[in-house]
């Protein structure tokens, strides 16, 4: 094999390894028959959400996935595939699913989220769960609500008492 081709392949696997090492989520999709403009829209949406899209030969993707504990995705590597990675467990799932619904040529094959393999239905369910900051905000709002109600009730009671003569 030509030495430069071998070096290019090693560089590709190294680049994929670096991306996967940072990733908490990796999604395998097909991109067959999608034009470059559409893929650029997906890449931009992923970038806004802390994600990336990498396209490489399946053998190179397999080497990178195996070395970074995403081995569960190996059986999905048939045909033209791309790997989408995200530094958050669920943040890239919404743009991926939204894009897939609008582009019938893209198929979401599966993902590893937080070290657990997920099929398409599981991915849809995870996409509906808010990210960590939204979940914390919701929890704080829930915890704060009774305290605010109690304070308002105390103030209303205090306002209803007769005023003391000065």
Buried (B, 14 or more C-beta within 10 A) or exposed (E): EEEEEEEEBEEBBEBBBEBBEEBBBBBBBBBEEBEEEBBEBBBEBBEEBBBBBBEBEBEBBBBBBEBBEBEBBEEBBEEEBBBBBBBBBBBBBBBBBEBBEEBEEBBBBBBBBEEEBBEBEBBEEBBEEEBEEEEEEEEEEEEEEEEEEEEEEEEEEEEEEEEEEE
